[in-house]
Amino acid sequence: MLSIRQLTARIGIAGLILGALLATSGCVYRIDIQQGNFLKTEDLDRVAVGMTRVQVRSLLGTPMVADPFEASRWDYVYYLKRGRVAKPIQRQFTVFFEGDKVTRIDRSDAPDNSPA
């Protein structure tokens, strides 16, 4: 049987451990989540109307989204969520083709040149 003094000591230790766990629970590391194609501004600026699919692919790489049912459109999508930052960075670059030639280019915004 435990004495009052021993019981109080054990409750105190348990309380300290519980308090330490609660205090450090907010310090959980969140990894960065990066998905898609990171494209530099100078590479995007080089894409022009009249280029072929091969030229675009060699310049920008394989598109993130190449719809097999809509072959006339390539979507390059980029998503980055840094740790606990509330708002993720999202960018989209879309290339429209007619036959084998670029006919139109849409940009959500110009990405920066800093590496992700």
Phi, psi and omega in degrees: 000137181273144176279168180299320181296315180293319179296318179296320179296316180294320178294321178297316179295316178298321178295319178296317179296315178299318179296319178295320178296317179293322181292326182267357182293335178278357183260030181283131180283132176249126181284157174284138178249116181237129180221148173098199184260115173276117184240135178278151181300319182294329176290320179293323180292338181279342178287130184223156175298135180103347178291157178271167177300320180297319179295317180295317181294322179289331180278314186254345183091185180289134180292150178295320181234113173236096185291122180292340180268347179227080186286353183269011184216132173240132179246124173256113186244139178228135181222131178221122174241114182269113173042244183263007179298133188291318187253122178284160175268126180229131178224151178219137178230120184241133179244127179254136181242151168231110189073243180247006186247145176289129178249334183204151179227132176240136178236134176287320174188167181274119178287159176277173183265004181286139179292147183279000000 
